[in-house]
Amino acid sequence: MEQPTISVIVPIYNVEEYLQACLDSILAQIYENLQIILVDDGSTDGCAAICDAYGAKDSRICVIHQRNGGVSAARNAGLAAAQGDWIGWIDADDWIDPDMFTYLLEGALEEQADICVCGRYEQLRYCTANFGHKDRMLLDQKGAMNALLQERDMDNALYDKLWKRELFQDILFPVGQTYEDLATVYRLFSKAARIVCLPEPKYHYRRRQNSITGDASLPNRMNHYLAARARYADMAESWPEHRELLEQRCVTAAIGIWSGYYHNPRVVRLQYISQLKEISQYAKPRIHLMLKQKSCGLAGRLILRLLPYHACWAFALAGAIGWLYQRKHGRML
């Protein structure tokens, strides 16, 4: 029986320092029936040449060069070229264990699952953290969606999962926006009947200050909030049992806006005055529910109490809390 093909899509932009390690880890996979799609999204460093060199030495590699359109445009280009039965995603500054796709595919086939999830290592400034599941866990659609919105046993990342290709039918990533995974992953979960979570970490996620999650600019943090609000608007009617959770995720996104406010120049801050007022008004009646759950850590709970105030002192205090958090954990809130 012919082995299923896995299309591995790697969006690439200006990560020359890390790209070879990423590609070497893909080529070292025990599972060999791969279509490897490298999408160079208009890189201005040496990434384009690295992609071409790897494409010349392995026939499984397809290289796409395009004008810079952002990570969503790169993901969409990769999907358009994908021919596999399954889809895997790797961020170009990360790397994977040699048996990752063997592990994920075997788990998916054993459980007849549409999505298979493994654990991951996060490479922090001072240490490596292990995020995974204690045991194998099989979830139906409802249970998986609840786990995704809780953001405890599941998160919105694409990269630590193996996806049936048909889930992406009629799905496109929102071009021009960051946090494209937040805007998309729930739609994929809503099309999946069975999701299996496996305990062993196989993916190595590198936290970098200049990555999207480390970007404290107001446009980027606002994209996070707007993606959460758009998800709420899309799901509130069809998933009424998750309405409160969806609202909480919107408020959680606001924590990053408050803590990162003073990382931005004054001219940028002035552009968002009306939006910040609206976010503050939205968050205020919902904060008490989140404080009861204690789901966002001490630093997050302290900043939650500041969200009703869109004033300089509140942003300054939130920024100080965020700075202390970063000093302790090696990553931004």
N, C-alpha and C positions, 0 to 999 in steps of 0.2 A: 504494500500500500504506500502510495507516494506521501512523503512528509508535507505537511502544510507549509506554505511560504509565509514568513514574517517580514513585512515591510518596516524597516527601522528608519524613522525620519529624524534628521538632525538639523534644526534651524541654526544658522551660523552667522554671527556678526561680531567682528573685531575681538576674537578670543584666541589670537595666534599663540599666546603663551600656553594655552591649555589644550588646544585642538588635537595635537598629535596623540597625547595620552588618551583622549576620548576615543579617537578613531582606532587606535591600537587595541583598546579594550573591546571594541565591537568586532574587529577582525579576529580576536582571540576567542570568540565564542565557540563553545563546544557544538552548539547547534549551528549548522552551516547553511541551511536552506534559507538564506536571508537575501532580501533586496534592500540595499543600503542607500538611502536617498540623502545626499548632502545638499542643503539649500543655502548657498552663499548669498546672503541678503545685502549685497552691495558693500561688502567689507572693504575698508580702506587700508588695512594692514596686510599681512601675508597670508590670510586665510584662503583667498582664492587660489593661490599657487599650491598651498598644501592640499586643498581639495582635488585639484587637477592631478597632482602627483599620486595621491592615493587612488584616484579613479583609473589611472594608467596601469596600476599594478594589481588591481583586483576587479575582475569582470562583474562582480556583484554590485559594484558601486556605480550609482547614477549621480552625476553632478549637475546641479542647476545653478546658474548664475543669474541674478536679477538685480534690478535697481532696488535700493533700500526702500522697503515699504513697511518695516516693522515685523515683529515676531509673528503676528497673525497672518500677514501676507506670506511669510515664509512657510508657516504651517499649512496654509491652504495650497501653496504650490507643491509641497510634499505630498499632500493627500491626492492631488490631481494626478500625480505620477505613480502613486502606490498601486501595486498589482497583487499584493499578498492577501492571504486569507485572514491574517491578523496584522494589527498595527502596533508598533512600539515606538516610543518617543525617548530621545536622549537629548538633554541640553548639552551644548558643545563644550562647556567648561566642566562637565562632570565625567565620571567613568563608571563602568559596571564590572561585576565579577564575571569570570569566564562562563559560568553555568547559569547566568541569570535567565536567558530566554529558554533554556532547557527546563529550568525550574518552573517558570511561569506557564509554559505551554503544557507541560505534563499536569500541572495543577488544574488548569482550565479544562483539559480533556477528561481528566478523571472525574471532575465534578460537573461536566457538561455545562460549564459556566460561560457567560458572555464576556466577562471581565475577570481577570486574575490580578491580584495585588500582592506585592511582596514588601518586606520591610526595607528600610534605607538607613544608611549612615549619613549623618550631617557633619561635614568638616567645619568645625567652628574655629575661632581664633586660637583658643588654648587647648581644645580637646576635640574628640570625636564623640558625638552622641548617637545612640542607637534608637531608631524609631521603628517599631514593628509590632506584631501581634503575638501574644503568648502562645496561642495554639491556632491550628487551622480553623477557619470560621467561614461557614457557608451562609450567605444572606440572600433573602428574596429581595425583590425590588423595594418594598416598603422599608425593610430593615436596613438596606444599604443606603437609601436616601436619608434615613434618620441618622445613620452613622456619619454620612457626608456632611450634613448640616450641623451636627454636634461638633464636628472637627476634632474628634478624639481618636477613634480607631480608623478614621479615614480623612483624607484631605483632598483638595481640589487639584492636586498635581496630576499631570499626564504621565510623567516619566517613570513612575514606579509601578506601572500597570501594563498589562497586555490586553488589547481590545479587539473584539471581533470587528472585522472591517465593515460589515454591514451597519454597525451602529453609527458610522459616520455618513451614511446616506442622507443627503439633504442637510448636512451640518457643515457650516462654515464658521471660521473664527472671525471675530469682529475686527476688521482692518482699521488701523489707526488708534487702537486702544491697547493699553497694558492690562494686566490681569485678565487676559483672554481665556485662561483656564477656568476662572471663576464664572465667566459668562457662558461657558460651554459644557463643562464636565457634568453638571446636573442634568443637562439635556441628554447626554449619553447614558447616564444612569437611569433616566426615565424610560429608556428604550431597552434596558437589560432586564432579563427575567431572573438570572442567577449571577451572583458575584461571590467569588471565593477569595479569602484573604489568607495568605501563607505566612508563617512566622519568621522565616529567615531573611535578614537584610541582604540584598544583592546590589543595590544601587548606592552610589557614592555621590552625594549632593554637596557641592562646594558653595558655601555661603561667602559671597563677595560684597564688599561695600558698594561697588559700582554696578551691582546687578539690579534688576527691577525691584526685588523685595527690599534691597538696601537703599533704594532711591527715596529720599525724604522730600523731593520736590512736591509742591502742592498739586501741580497737574497730575503727577503719578499717584499720589495718595487720594486725590479726588476721583481718579479712575477706579480705584479700588472700591470706594464708597458707592459710586454710580453703578458699578457692576453688581454690587450687592443689592442696591435698590431695584435695578432692572430685573434681577433674579426674583426678588420678592414680588414685583408686579406680574411676572410671568407665572409664578407658581402659586400665589396666594389663593386663587380660585380653585385650581385643580388639586391642590394639596392643602386643604384647609387645616388639617391636623398639624401641619408644620408652620403655620403662619407665625406663631410666636418665636419659633427658632429662626425663621427668616428675618424677622425684625431684629432679633438679637445680633445676627451677623452684620446687619447694617450698622448698628450702634458700635459693634466691635471695630468695624472699618474706620469709624470716626476717631477712635483712640489714636490711630497712626497720624491722622491729620493734625490733631492737637499737639502731639508730642514732636512732630516734625515742622511745626509752623515757623519757628524762628531759624530753621535751616535755609529759609528762602529770603531773597532780597525784598526790600520794602515794596518796590514797584510790583512784584509778583503778589505779595500779600494783599495789597490794596485791590487787586483784581477779583479777589475771592470773598470780599466782605459780605455780600448778600447771600452767597452760598453757605458761608459759615454760620450765618444767622439762621438760615433755614435748617441746617443740620442740627444746630443746637436745639431748636424748637422740636424737631423730630425726635431727638434723643431723650429729652427731658422726661417725658412721661413713661419711658421704657427702661430707665436706668435701674429702678428698684428691683425689677425682675432679674436683671443680670447680677446685681449685688447679692441677691439671695442665693443664686446658683454658684457663685464664687468660681466661675469657669475661666476667668482670664488672668489669674495670677494677681499678686499683690500690686505690682506696678500698674497693671491694667485697671484694677479696681480703684486705685487712687486717681487715675486720670478720668475714669468714668464719672467721678464726683465733680470733675471740672467741666464736663461737656455742657451743662446748662449755661455756662458763662462764655460768651464769645468776646472776651476782653483780653487786653494785653497781659494782665497779671496771670490769667488762667493759662494762656498759651506759654508764658514764661515758666510757670510752675510745672506744667505738663512736659515742657522741654527738659527741665532739670531732672524730672523723674525718668524720662526716656534716656538721658545721658547716663544716669546711674545704672539703669538696666543694661545699657550697652556695655558699660565698663565691667559689669559682673558676668554677662552672658556672651559677650563677643558678637552680638547682633542687635539690630534695631528692633524696637517694638513695631 
